[in-house]
Structures are given as C-alpha cells and as structure tokens.
Amino acid sequence: VHVTDIAVRGWESPERREVVDYICGIGIDPGVMLAPGRAPAGWRRRYADALRDHLLWLAGLDPAEAAAYLTGPAGIGKRAATEFLAGLDALREEDAGALRENRIVRAITGTPEFEERVRDAGARADEPVTTDIKRLIRAPGSLHGGSGMRVVPLDARDLADFDPLVDAVVFGDREVRVDVKANFTTSLLGNTYALKAGPASVPEALAVFLCCRNMAEIAGGA
C-alpha cells in the first residue's frame, strides 16, 4: 500500500513509526484496551475479540494442558489456575472492564501466545521501508531485485484474483542452464518444478527467480 496523500509526505521516521505501531498493534497497553466506558471500536474491539478468542482456546484445551499453560507462560500458581479454569466459561461472558480487573487475565495478556494473537489481529507492514525515509519506494512496473518479478499496482478489489507467480512474471520460457545450489521445489506460471542440486535446464523466468533468491547461478553457455 502506497499512501499518496500530500499531507503525510513531510513525516519523519518517528511519525511513520507511530503509524506502523498502530497498524501492527505494537506496544498495546491492556489497561487502555480494556478500560470501561469506552466504545468497542478500532483496536479496543480487536483486542477484546482477541482476548475472548484466546480464552475460548484455553477453555478448549485438555485440563492438564490448560493448567500447564497458566502455571508456565502465565506464571500462575496451581490452585489459582484450577479455580480460574473452573470459572472460565462464565468469565468469558463478562464485559471488558471485568476482564481487566482479573489478575490472571492480566497475566495471560503478557504471554507470547496472546501477544502473537494480537499481532494477527492487526495488519502486516513493511516496517523498515515504512520508517526509513531514505529508502527508495519501488516504482510500479520496475523489477523487484529479490525475485525478478514486476512491481504490479493493484486495486484492493483485484487482490483476491492476483497470482504473483503468474501475473507478476516478466521473463519467458526460453530454456536457460543453471547450477542449482540445493534441492528446491517451486511453482511458476502454473507449473511446479522439483529441482535437484546441480546443473539443470529451466525456463528463463524461473532462472531469474532462482538467481535473485541466491538458489542458483547461470551456468556456462547459457
């Protein structure tokens, strides 16, 4: 996604970092997300939904596994964990404020498993490119140096039908000799290629892709 609004062109790295943090859900404060009296919109809604999904996942575990999770990553004592699990079904129906006041829920929000769930609730941003104002943005129609594929501008409505392994391929099917560095299987232009380490003849488009990914080198006489 390229933001073209003139109002953001003067932003420096700190402002861009804030955008990345918001989009990706980095540094979210559980106390703020679950504060009572706030409308469940934006990240508040996503965070509350992620927490309820996580509690539902916990309720679906084998009791021994659930207890191990609480006494392990969440750092809860065995007795408190047992009592918490016994009342988990009722707790999941409570409002965000009640969840915020539960000390075991607060401990759960600090576990790597829950933090990963929160990240999944956000979007994925190219953090280095977004925050580094000295980088060049890839121009539409140019070649991506890491794959040899074309940078294709898309409308959001076209994304579902876009296949980069077909629609972004520039080079053709002329055979090229390459030295493959390791066994490798990939798909390109509707075909699947199972390559073994050593010399091979492959379509030009695949040769470019392999060389850009440092998986092969052009062989002599190509």
N, C-alpha and C positions, 0 to 999 in steps of 0.2 A: 504494500500500500504506500503510495507516494502522496503526501499531503502537499497540495499546491497553493493553499491559501496564503496570500501575501502577508497576512498578519503574523505568521509564525516564522517567516524567513529570517528574522533577526534574532531568534532564540539561540542562546549559547548552550553549552553542554549541560549545565545544571538544570535548566528548564526542560531540556529534552530528556534528561534522566528522570525527572518527575513524571513525564508522560509515560515512559517505559514502566516505571514502578506501578503506576495506576493501572495500565493495561494488563500487566502481568500479575498484579496482586502481590507485589514485593513489599515487605515491611508492614503488612496489615496488623493493626492493633485489635486483638479480640475484644477488648473492653469497649472500644469505639463501635465496632461492628455489631455488638450485641446490646448496645446501650438502649434502655427503654425509652419509649416516647418518640422514636424516630420512624419515619415511613420506611417500609422494607423495599427499597429501590436500589438500583445500581449494585455496588459491592456489598451493601448490607444484605440485600436479598440473596446474592450469590453466596455470600459467606454463610448465612443462616441455612440455606439449602444444602451447602456442602457439609455443614456440621450435622444436620439431620440425616443426610445420606451416610455419613460416617458412623453415626450411632446406629443406624439401621444395619450397616455392615457388621458392626460389633455385635449386635443382637443376633445376627445370623450365624456367628461363629460357634463352633463347639465350645461348651462352657470352659473347658480346660484351656483352649486357645485364647478365648476372650480374657480369662483371668491372667494368662501369661502376658498378654499384650498390656493389660493395665498395670501389672506388677513389674513389667520390664520397661518398655519405652516411656510409659506414662509415669512410672515411679510411684505407684500407689501400693499401699500395704494390702496384704491378702484379705484381711477382714473387711476393710473398706471396699475393696474390689468386689467381694462377694455381695455385699449389701447394695452396691451400685448396680450390679448386673441384675439383681432381683427386682429393682425398681426401674429398670431401663425402659420398658415399654411405656410406662406412664410418663417418664421424664421426656421422652421424645415428643409428646403432645404438648409440652409446656411452651410458653412463649419465650422469645429471645432473652428477655430480662431474667427469667428463672434459670435458663441455661447459663447465663453469665455469672450468676451467684453460686453455681455448683462448683466446688473446688476441683472435683475430679474432671468435670468437663473442661475447666480451665487448663488442667494438666494435659488432657487429650489434645487441646488445640496447639500445644507445643511439640507434639510428636512429629517425626519426619513423615509418617504416613499421612497424617492430616494435612500437613503443610503441602505435600505433593498433591493432595486432593484439591486444595485451594488454588494451587498453580494451574491445575487442569480446568478450573472454573474460569480462568482468565484466558487471554489470548497469548500467542507466542509472538514476541517481537525480536527483530534482529538487533540486539542491544548495542553491540559495538558500532554498527552502521548508523543507528539512530542517534547515538550520543556523541559520536565523533564528527565534529563539523568540518574536519579537514579531509574526510573521505569523499571520493567522487561517487555520486549516485549512478548506478548502471543505467545507461541510456536505452530506451526502448529500441529494439532492433539490433542492438550490439550483441556480441558474443560473451557469454559468461565464461571466464577463464578457468573455472573449476570443473566445467563439464563440456565446453564446446557447444553448448546449446544457446539458442537465441533468446534474448530477453523479450518476452511476449506481453504486451499490455493487455489487461483483461478487465471487463466489467464484472462486478460481483455476480451478476446473474449468469455469466458464462463459465464460472469457476467449476461447477459440478461436471460439466462436459469436457473440460480441458484435460488432455492427457499429455504431460510434458515429454513422455517418451515417444510421442508421435508428433504432436503439434509444435514442439519447440526444436525439433531436429532439423538442422540446416544441411548437413552433408548427405551425400547419396550412397548408393550401394556398390560403387566401384570397389573391387577387391583390393585390399592392402595387406601386405605381410607385416606382422608384428611379432615381437617376442614378449609373450605373456609372463608376468613375474610370479603368478600364483594361480592355483585353481580358482575359477571365478564363474559365476552364473548370473546373467542379467537379461533383461528384456529390452528391446529397442525396435521401433517401427513394427510392432505386432509380432515379432519373432523372439524366441528365447534362445540364448546362446550359452551352452555349457562348455567353457574353455578350460583347458588344462595348461599347466605351466609349460612354456616352451614356444617354439615357432607355431604360428597359425595364420591362416588367411581369413580376414574378416571384412565386412562392409566398411567403407570409408567412414561412415557416421560412427560406427562402433569403435573403429581405430582411434578417431579423435577423442571420443569419450574416455576410452581406456588410458590414453596417453595423458589427458588432462587430469585424470584421477590417479596418475602415477601407478597404474596397474599394468602398463605395458610400454614398450618403446617401439618405434618404427624400425623394422628390420632392414638390412641392406638389400638394395634392389627393389624397394617398394615403389 
